[in-house]
């Protein structure tokens, strides 16, 4: 399932076809159907991509990192996503 831009269900008039540069936590929870605690546990285990620090307290996930997990959630590992690691 390819990633799409999150939509604001309150206002659907301005839906862009350009995917976002980063997905925020609420988007990742919606896309993966995992809880916040499960996401952080899997990140610590290396079974989910770590977020990118966007400055201050903001962080997000790149579409490519999420797509790698979506393509094979059971087989995902940090070593798989970074072949040079």
N, C-alpha and C positions, 0 to 999 in steps of 0.2 A: 504494500500500500504506500504510494508516494505521499510525502508530506505536503500539506497545503497550508496556506496562511490562515492563522486563527481568525475567526470572525467574531465580531461583536454582535451578539444576537439581538441587541437592542436596536441597532442601526445597520441594516444590510444594504444600504444604498451605495456605499463606497467600499466595495470589495475589490482589492487589487489582485492582479494575476501574478505579481512578483512575490516570490517567497521571502519571508523575513530573513535578515542576516543571522538573527539569533532567536531561539524560542525561550521564553521565560518559564518559570516553574509551573505556573497555572496551565500553560499550554502543554508542557511535558506531561503533567498529571492527566490532562484530558486525552492526549494522544496515546499514552501508554496504558492508561487505566490502572496505574500503580499509585499507591499512597506516597506522600512525601517521605515518611519513615522508610518505606521499602526502597525508594529511589536512593536515599542516602546510604542505606545498608548495602545495596548492590554496588554503589560507587566505591565504597570502602573495600568490598570484596573483589573489585575489578571486573564486575559483571554488568556494568552500565557505564557509559561515557561520563567523565567528570565535566562539570560546567566550566565555562571560560569566565574569568573575572572581567567584568566590563567597567570596573571602576567603582570605588566606594563599596557599598554593600550589594551592588547589582551584579548578577551573574546570569548566564544563559548558555544554551546548547546550540551548536551549529547544526544546520539541517543535515549535513553529511554525517556527523557523529550519530545523530538520532536515526538516520536511515540505515546506518551500519547495524545498529541494535535491532531495528524493526525487521531487517532482512533475515536475521537469525538470532532471536532473543535467547534461546536456550544455549546456543553455542558461542555467544558473544564473550569476548575477553579483551582486556586492554592490549595484550600481546597481539591478538588478531587484528585489531584496528591500527596498530603501529608496527608494521613488519620489520622496521629497523631496530625496534626495541628488544 
